[in-house]
Amino acid sequence: MKVWVVVSGVPYESSEAIEGVYSSEEKAKEKLATLDNDRLSYAYYEECEVE
């Protein structure tokens, strides 16, 4: 099964937070759009395979 994980963090602070795990890429994109993604922070999603 594929899931999409949305992750956010701040460069140079070596910590990231999982913002959510979604069953569709569209839902992950929607969540990503709601996060504050400025030059001092970042957010992305990636596809993962789970059993």
C-alpha positions as CSV (number, residue, x, y, z in Angstrom):
1,M,0.0,0.0,0.0
2,K,1.3,3.5,-0.8
3,V,0.9,6.4,1.5
4,W,2.1,10.0,1.4
5,V,3.9,11.5,4.4
6,V,3.9,15.3,4.9
7,V,7.0,16.5,6.7
8,S,8.0,20.0,7.9
9,G,11.1,21.4,9.5
10,V,13.5,24.2,10.0
11,P,17.0,24.1,8.3
12,Y,20.0,23.7,10.6
13,E,17.9,22.5,13.5
14,S,18.1,18.8,12.7
15,S,14.5,18.2,13.6
16,E,11.5,17.4,11.4
17,A,7.9,16.8,12.3
18,I,5.5,14.5,10.5
19,E,2.4,16.6,9.8
20,G,0.3,13.7,8.6
21,V,0.1,10.5,6.6
22,Y,-2.4,10.3,3.8
23,S,-3.8,7.7,1.5
24,S,-3.8,9.9,-1.6
25,E,-1.3,12.3,-3.1
26,E,-4.1,14.9,-3.5
27,K,-4.8,15.0,0.3
28,A,-1.0,15.3,1.0
29,K,-0.9,18.3,-1.4
30,E,-3.8,19.9,0.3
31,K,-2.1,19.6,3.7
32,L,1.1,20.9,2.3
33,A,-0.7,24.0,1.0
34,T,-1.9,24.8,4.5
35,L,1.6,24.8,6.1
36,D,3.6,28.0,6.5
37,N,6.4,27.3,4.1
38,D,8.6,30.4,4.1
39,R,12.4,30.9,3.7
40,L,13.0,30.0,7.4
41,S,11.1,26.7,7.2
42,Y,10.3,24.0,4.7
43,A,7.7,21.3,4.1
44,Y,7.4,18.5,1.6
45,Y,5.7,15.2,1.0
46,E,7.1,11.9,0.0
47,E,5.6,8.6,-1.2
48,C,6.2,5.6,1.1
49,E,5.3,1.9,0.8
50,V,3.8,0.2,3.8
51,E,2.5,-3.3,4.4
